[in-house]
Amino acid sequence: MRRQISMNENWYFQRQDCGAALTLDYGEAVSLPHTWNAKDGQDGGNDYYRGACWYAKKFASPALTGAEEAWLEFRAVAMTAEIFVNGEKLICHKGGYSTFRVNITPVLKEGENLLAVRADNGKNREVYPQKADFTFYGGIYRDVYLLVVPAAHFALGHNGGPGVKVTPVLSGDLGSAEVLVEAWVEGFQQNVRFTLDGKIQDARVMDGHAQSMFCLENVHLWNGVADPYLYTVKAELESGDCVEAAFGCRTIGFDAEKGFVLNGRPYRLCGAARHQDRQGIGNALTKQEHNEDMALLREMGANTVRLAHYQHDQYFYDLCDRYGLIVWAEIPYITEHMPEARENTLSQMTELIVQNYNHPSIVCWGLSNEITAAGGVSEDMRENHRLLNELCHQLDGTRPTVMAHAFMLDMNDPFVMFADIRSY
């Protein structure tokens, strides 16, 4: 049976690159979510602290059977994170907006353990973003969990994803759907049991992957704000691990004359762009602030939101699914092309899509934002966008790509033709 234990309390923090021991001895007591730029990142001075800081906490080893593992799940650490347990460096994650996990079973000790995080939002030409009109907050600003799972479990190391992927394909009349359900498994397990709409199917695990096809009749469509209906699929292993994934059945399209089309009908989009920060707390939002932002969007009559300019909290994507908002999702490839950071754009896009594929609210993947603002188009920039666009379609054959341009581009420039959606 999977267990999830919050690790948000009883941390110590030092706003300097000092190491774990000094952080424990002299650090400020904090709880998560936390950013060190809640004040100086919002005072308009553009001189907020950017550099490495340390977090540390002690925690008791969870009770593990011989057939269990312990993983740490970080919902986001900005911008680069190095994770240490009992002095052992386990992972370096580059990118401040996505979930990542690490298996800590091999380094756990009986009794008390030490977890330390070196978080760094300093200048780094290998990690996006580095130049934009918003604050690059530093910190462990989303939740952290300790996960205890059977040795055979749904994949935790698969780019931070949920381990289950759901692809519904609707019939021409939208009355029925074929739903492909896939799962990735770590550890030996022969079968996965899938349950959807009261139907149960067992699928063989081959090379860590299992899949099954369900047929849904009389489909209840996910129909935007009018009726955002969600189905739930459950995946179970004989080891006892179990995960669930919500999804929606809908069709999307973009037409030069009709605009955005949802379930075969033109759907006029009106809404806003959203950043994940708030006065006085920076980007260290709780569910309360996420709920308040969603309430404001709904109060103004919005049916769409651009989640700018990076991956947002899973909780907010869930809210968009639940309330029927149409979402533009994107990575922070913004303002200035950095040849040194090509791999980082690809890794951040991979995490964005793998972690968010099941959300029916998301209708497009943003390749970049105003990337020519700091200069013209280079051959390396073109190649970066070609690779990103190709990656999006490899990971997701159901959604188009999009780019937001600022200036210095002719409408017939080949560069603007990379993305699937173009408007003027």
C-alpha positions as CSV (number, residue, x, y, z in Angstrom):
1,M,0.0,0.0,0.0
2,R,1.4,3.4,-1.0
3,R,1.9,5.9,1.8
4,Q,2.4,9.7,1.4
5,I,3.9,11.6,4.3
6,S,4.1,15.4,4.3
7,M,7.7,16.8,4.8
8,N,6.6,20.5,4.9
9,E,7.3,21.1,8.6
10,N,10.4,21.6,10.8
11,W,13.0,22.9,8.3
12,Y,15.9,25.2,8.9
13,F,17.0,27.7,6.3
14,Q,20.2,29.7,5.6
15,R,20.4,32.4,3.0
16,Q,23.9,31.6,2.1
17,D,25.9,28.8,0.5
18,C,27.0,27.3,3.9
19,G,26.2,23.6,3.9
20,A,23.8,21.4,5.9
21,A,25.6,21.5,9.3
22,L,25.6,25.2,9.7
23,T,22.0,25.4,8.5
24,L,20.9,23.1,11.2
25,D,22.9,24.9,13.9
26,Y,22.2,28.5,13.0
27,G,19.4,28.5,10.4
28,E,16.0,30.1,10.6
29,A,13.1,27.8,11.4
30,V,10.7,27.7,8.4
31,S,7.9,25.6,7.0
32,L,7.1,24.9,3.4
33,P,6.2,26.2,0.9
34,H,9.0,28.8,1.3
35,T,10.8,31.3,-0.9
36,W,13.7,33.6,0.2
37,N,12.5,36.3,-2.3
38,A,9.0,37.0,-0.8
39,K,10.0,40.6,-0.1
40,D,13.0,41.6,-2.1
41,G,11.6,39.9,-5.2
42,Q,8.6,42.3,-5.1
43,D,9.9,45.7,-4.1
44,G,10.6,46.9,-7.6
45,G,14.3,47.3,-7.1
46,N,15.4,44.4,-9.4
47,D,18.2,43.7,-6.9
48,Y,16.7,40.6,-5.2
49,Y,19.0,37.9,-3.9
50,R,20.0,35.3,-6.5
51,G,22.3,32.6,-5.4
52,A,22.6,29.4,-3.5
53,C,20.8,28.8,-0.1
54,W,20.4,25.7,2.1
55,Y,17.5,23.9,3.7
56,A,17.9,21.1,6.2
57,K,15.7,19.0,8.4
58,K,15.9,15.8,10.5
59,F,13.4,13.0,10.0
60,A,12.7,9.6,11.3
61,S,13.2,6.7,8.9
62,P,9.8,5.2,8.0
63,A,9.2,1.6,8.9
64,L,10.0,-0.4,5.8
65,T,9.4,-4.0,5.1
66,G,12.0,-5.9,3.0
67,A,9.7,-5.3,0.0
68,E,9.3,-1.6,0.3
69,E,11.2,1.5,-0.9
70,A,11.2,5.2,0.3
71,W,11.3,8.1,-2.2
72,L,11.3,11.8,-1.8
73,E,9.0,13.8,-4.0
74,F,9.6,17.5,-4.5
75,R,6.8,19.3,-6.3
76,A,9.2,22.1,-7.3
77,V,12.5,23.7,-6.1
78,A,13.8,26.8,-7.8
79,M,15.8,26.9,-9.8
80,T,18.5,24.2,-9.5
81,A,18.2,21.7,-6.6
82,E,20.8,19.3,-5.1
83,I,19.4,16.8,-2.7
84,F,21.4,15.2,0.1
85,V,20.4,12.5,2.5
86,N,22.8,11.7,5.4
87,G,25.6,13.5,3.5
88,E,25.1,11.6,0.2
89,K,24.3,13.7,-2.9
90,L,21.5,11.8,-4.6
91,I,20.3,14.1,-7.5
92,C,20.8,17.5,-9.1
93,H,17.6,18.7,-10.8
94,K,17.8,21.6,-13.2
95,G,14.5,23.5,-13.6
96,G,12.5,25.3,-11.0
97,Y,8.9,24.5,-11.9
98,S,8.4,20.7,-12.2
99,T,8.1,17.7,-9.9
100,F,11.0,15.4,-9.4
101,R,11.6,12.3,-7.2
102,V,14.6,10.4,-5.8
103,N,14.9,7.0,-4.3
104,I,16.4,7.3,-0.8
105,T,16.2,3.7,0.3
106,P,19.9,2.9,-0.1
107,V,21.0,5.7,2.2
108,L,18.4,5.6,4.9
109,K,19.6,4.8,8.4
110,E,17.5,3.4,11.3
111,G,16.3,6.2,13.5
112,E,17.2,9.8,12.7
113,N,18.1,10.9,9.2
114,L,19.3,14.2,7.8
115,L,17.8,15.7,4.6
116,A,19.5,18.7,3.1
117,V,18.6,20.8,-0.1
118,R,20.9,23.2,-1.8
119,A,18.6,25.4,-3.9
120,D,20.1,27.9,-6.3
121,N,18.4,30.6,-8.3
122,G,21.6,32.3,-9.3
123,K,22.6,33.2,-12.9
124,N,23.1,30.0,-14.9
125,R,23.3,30.0,-18.7
126,E,22.4,26.3,-18.7
127,V,19.0,26.6,-17.0
128,Y,15.9,28.6,-18.1
129,P,14.7,31.3,-17.4
130,Q,17.4,33.9,-17.1
131,K,15.9,37.0,-18.6
132,A,12.2,37.9,-18.4
133,D,9.8,40.5,-16.9
134,F,9.0,38.4,-13.8
135,T,10.9,37.4,-10.6
136,F,12.9,34.2,-10.6
137,Y,12.1,33.3,-7.0
138,G,14.3,30.8,-5.2
139,G,13.3,28.2,-2.7
140,I,11.4,25.0,-1.9
141,Y,8.2,26.7,-2.8
142,R,5.9,23.7,-3.3
143,D,5.1,20.7,-1.2
144,V,7.6,17.9,-0.4
145,Y,6.5,14.3,0.4
146,L,8.1,11.1,1.6
147,L,6.6,8.2,-0.4
148,V,6.7,4.6,0.8
149,V,5.8,2.1,-1.9
150,P,6.1,-1.6,-2.5
151,A,9.3,-2.6,-4.3
152,A,7.1,-3.2,-7.4
153,H,5.3,0.1,-8.0
154,F,4.0,2.5,-10.6
155,A,7.0,4.4,-11.9
156,L,8.2,7.2,-9.7
157,G,11.4,7.9,-11.7
158,H,9.6,8.5,-15.1
159,N,10.2,12.3,-15.4
160,G,8.1,13.0,-12.4
161,G,5.0,11.7,-14.0
162,P,2.0,9.9,-12.4
163,G,2.9,6.5,-13.9
164,V,-0.4,6.3,-15.8
165,K,-1.3,7.8,-19.2
166,V,-4.8,8.0,-20.6
167,T,-5.6,8.7,-24.3
168,P,-9.3,8.9,-25.2
169,V,-10.2,8.9,-28.9
170,L,-13.8,9.8,-29.7
171,S,-16.0,8.5,-32.5
172,G,-17.1,10.9,-35.2
173,D,-20.5,11.5,-33.6
174,L,-18.8,11.9,-30.2
175,G,-21.1,9.2,-28.8
176,S,-18.5,6.7,-27.9
177,A,-14.8,6.6,-27.2
178,E,-11.9,4.2,-27.3
179,V,-9.7,4.9,-24.2
180,L,-6.1,3.7,-24.3
181,V,-4.7,3.3,-20.7
182,E,-1.0,2.9,-20.2
183,A,1.1,2.3,-17.1
184,W,4.8,2.2,-16.3
185,V,6.0,-0.1,-13.6
186,E,9.3,-0.3,-11.7
187,G,10.2,-3.6,-10.1
188,F,9.0,-7.1,-11.2
189,Q,5.3,-7.4,-11.6
190,Q,3.4,-9.6,-14.1
191,N,0.1,-7.7,-14.5
192,V,-1.6,-4.4,-14.0
193,R,-5.3,-4.3,-13.2
194,F,-7.1,-1.3,-14.8
195,T,-10.6,-0.2,-13.7
196,L,-12.7,2.3,-15.7
197,D,-16.4,3.0,-15.6
198,G,-17.1,-0.2,-13.8
199,K,-15.1,-2.3,-16.2
200,I,-12.0,-4.3,-15.2
201,Q,-9.2,-5.4,-17.4
202,D,-5.8,-7.1,-16.6
203,A,-2.8,-6.2,-18.8
204,R,0.5,-8.0,-19.0
205,V,3.6,-6.0,-18.0
206,M,6.2,-6.1,-20.8
207,D,9.6,-4.3,-20.3
208,G,8.0,-2.2,-17.5
209,H,5.0,-1.1,-19.6
210,A,1.4,-2.3,-19.7
211,Q,-1.6,-1.1,-21.7
212,S,-5.3,-1.8,-22.2
213,M,-8.0,-0.5,-24.4
214,F,-11.5,0.4,-23.0
215,C,-14.6,1.2,-25.0
216,L,-16.9,3.8,-23.5
217,E,-20.5,4.1,-24.8
218,N,-22.8,7.1,-24.3
219,V,-19.7,9.2,-23.5
220,H,-20.2,12.1,-21.1
221,L,-18.0,14.8,-22.7
222,W,-15.7,17.2,-20.9
223,N,-17.4,20.3,-22.3
224,G,-15.6,23.4,-21.0
225,V,-17.1,25.6,-18.3
226,A,-20.6,24.3,-19.2
227,D,-20.0,20.7,-18.2
228,P,-16.4,19.7,-17.3
229,Y,-17.1,16.0,-16.6
230,L,-14.2,13.9,-15.5
231,Y,-13.7,10.1,-15.6
232,T,-11.3,8.3,-13.3
233,V,-9.2,5.3,-14.1
234,K,-7.6,3.2,-11.4
235,A,-4.5,1.1,-11.8
236,E,-3.5,-1.6,-9.3
237,L,-0.6,-4.0,-8.9
238,E,-0.5,-7.4,-7.1
239,S,2.1,-5.8,-4.8
240,G,-0.6,-3.5,-3.4
241,D,0.5,-0.3,-5.2
242,C,-2.5,1.7,-6.6
243,V,-2.8,5.0,-8.4
244,E,-5.7,6.9,-10.0
245,A,-5.9,9.3,-12.9
246,A,-8.7,11.7,-13.8
247,F,-9.2,12.5,-17.5
248,G,-11.8,14.0,-19.8
249,C,-13.3,12.9,-23.1
250,R,-13.3,15.8,-25.6
251,T,-12.1,16.9,-29.1
252,I,-10.2,20.1,-29.8
253,G,-9.3,21.9,-33.0
254,F,-8.2,25.2,-34.4
255,D,-9.7,26.7,-37.5
256,A,-8.7,29.8,-39.5
257,E,-12.4,30.8,-39.7
258,K,-14.0,29.4,-36.6
259,G,-11.1,29.8,-34.2
260,F,-10.9,27.3,-31.3
261,V,-13.3,24.3,-31.7
262,L,-14.4,22.2,-28.7
263,N,-16.3,19.0,-29.3
264,G,-17.1,20.1,-32.9
265,R,-18.4,23.5,-32.0
266,P,-16.7,26.9,-32.2
267,Y,-15.8,28.0,-28.6
268,R,-14.9,31.6,-28.1
269,L,-12.0,32.0,-25.7
270,C,-11.8,34.8,-23.2
271,G,-9.6,34.9,-20.2
272,A,-6.3,35.9,-18.7
273,A,-2.7,35.0,-18.2
274,R,-1.6,33.9,-14.7
275,H,1.6,34.1,-12.8
276,Q,2.0,32.0,-9.6
277,D,2.9,34.7,-7.1
278,R,1.2,36.9,-4.6
279,Q,2.1,40.0,-2.7
280,G,4.0,39.3,0.5
281,I,4.5,35.6,-0.1
282,G,6.1,35.4,-3.5
283,N,5.5,32.1,-5.3
284,A,5.2,30.1,-2.1
285,L,1.4,29.6,-2.7
286,T,-0.9,27.3,-0.7
287,K,-4.1,25.8,-1.9
288,Q,-5.9,28.8,-0.5
289,E,-4.2,31.2,-2.9
290,H,-4.7,28.8,-5.8
291,N,-8.4,28.6,-5.0
292,E,-8.6,32.4,-4.8
293,D,-7.0,32.8,-8.2
294,M,-9.4,30.4,-9.7
295,A,-12.4,32.1,-8.0
296,L,-11.2,35.4,-9.6
297,L,-11.0,33.9,-13.0
298,R,-14.5,32.4,-12.7
299,E,-15.9,35.7,-11.3
300,M,-14.7,37.6,-14.4
301,G,-16.3,35.1,-16.7
302,A,-13.0,33.6,-18.0
303,N,-13.1,30.3,-19.8
304,T,-9.4,30.1,-20.6
305,V,-6.1,30.9,-18.9
306,R,-2.5,31.0,-20.1
307,L,-0.4,29.6,-17.4
308,A,2.6,31.8,-17.9
309,H,5.5,31.2,-18.5
310,Y,6.4,27.9,-16.9
311,Q,4.9,24.8,-15.4
312,H,2.4,25.6,-12.6
313,D,1.3,23.6,-9.6
314,Q,-0.5,20.3,-10.3
315,Y,-3.3,21.5,-8.0
316,F,-4.0,24.5,-10.3
317,Y,-4.2,22.2,-13.4
318,D,-6.6,20.1,-11.5
319,L,-8.7,23.1,-10.8
320,C,-8.8,24.0,-14.5
321,D,-9.9,20.4,-15.2
322,R,-12.6,20.6,-12.6
323,Y,-14.0,24.0,-13.6
324,G,-13.6,23.6,-17.4
325,L,-11.0,26.3,-18.2
326,I,-9.0,25.9,-21.4
327,V,-5.3,26.0,-20.7
328,W,-2.2,27.1,-22.7
329,A,0.7,25.3,-21.0
330,E,4.4,26.2,-21.6
331,I,8.0,26.0,-20.5
332,P,10.1,29.1,-19.5
333,Y,12.1,29.2,-22.8
334,I,11.7,33.0,-22.8
335,T,13.2,36.3,-24.0
336,E,16.7,35.2,-24.8
337,H,17.9,32.1,-26.6
338,M,20.9,30.5,-24.8
339,P,22.7,27.8,-26.9
340,E,24.1,26.3,-23.7
341,A,20.6,25.6,-22.4
342,R,19.2,23.5,-25.3
343,E,19.1,20.3,-23.2
344,N,17.3,22.2,-20.4
345,T,14.5,23.2,-22.8
346,L,14.1,19.6,-23.8
347,S,14.1,18.2,-20.3
348,Q,11.6,20.9,-19.0
349,M,9.3,20.2,-22.0
350,T,9.5,16.4,-21.3
351,E,8.6,16.9,-17.7
352,L,5.8,19.3,-18.6
353,I,4.1,16.9,-21.0
354,V,4.7,13.7,-19.0
355,Q,3.4,15.2,-15.8
356,N,0.4,16.9,-17.4
357,Y,-0.7,14.7,-20.3
358,N,-3.9,13.5,-18.7
359,H,-5.3,17.0,-18.1
360,P,-8.2,17.7,-20.5
361,S,-8.0,21.4,-19.8
362,I,-4.7,21.6,-21.6
363,V,-5.1,22.2,-25.3
364,C,-1.6,23.2,-26.5
365,W,2.1,23.2,-25.6
366,G,4.0,26.4,-25.7
367,L,7.4,26.1,-27.3
368,S,8.7,29.6,-26.3
369,N,7.7,33.1,-25.4
370,E,9.0,36.2,-27.1
371,I,12.3,34.5,-27.6
372,T,13.5,37.1,-30.1
373,A,13.1,40.0,-27.6
374,A,16.9,40.0,-26.8
375,G,18.1,39.5,-30.4
376,G,17.3,38.1,-33.8
377,V,16.8,34.6,-35.1
378,S,19.9,32.3,-35.2
379,E,20.3,28.9,-36.8
380,D,20.8,27.4,-33.3
381,M,17.5,29.0,-32.2
382,R,15.8,27.5,-35.2
383,E,17.2,24.0,-34.4
384,N,16.2,24.3,-30.8
385,H,12.6,25.0,-31.8
386,R,12.6,22.3,-34.4
387,L,13.7,19.8,-31.7
388,L,11.2,21.0,-29.2
389,N,8.3,20.8,-31.7
390,E,9.4,17.3,-32.7
391,L,9.6,16.3,-29.0
392,C,6.1,17.6,-28.3
393,H,4.6,15.4,-31.1
394,Q,6.6,12.4,-30.0
395,L,5.3,12.7,-26.4
396,D,1.8,13.8,-27.4
397,G,0.1,13.2,-30.7
398,T,-3.1,14.8,-29.6
399,R,-2.3,18.4,-29.0
400,P,-0.8,21.2,-31.2
401,T,2.1,23.4,-30.4
402,V,2.2,27.2,-30.2
403,M,4.6,30.1,-29.8
404,A,4.1,33.7,-28.6
405,H,6.1,36.2,-30.6
406,A,6.9,39.8,-29.6
407,F,8.5,41.7,-32.5
408,M,11.3,41.8,-35.2
409,L,9.7,38.9,-37.2
410,D,8.0,39.1,-40.6
411,M,4.8,37.2,-40.7
412,N,6.2,35.0,-43.4
413,D,9.5,34.3,-41.6
414,P,10.1,30.5,-41.6
415,F,10.8,30.7,-37.9
416,V,7.1,31.4,-37.1
417,M,6.1,28.3,-39.0
418,F,7.6,25.8,-36.5
419,A,4.5,25.7,-34.3
420,D,1.2,24.3,-35.4
421,I,-0.9,27.3,-34.4
422,R,-0.2,30.7,-35.9
423,S,-2.4,33.8,-35.6
424,Y,-1.9,37.5,-36.3
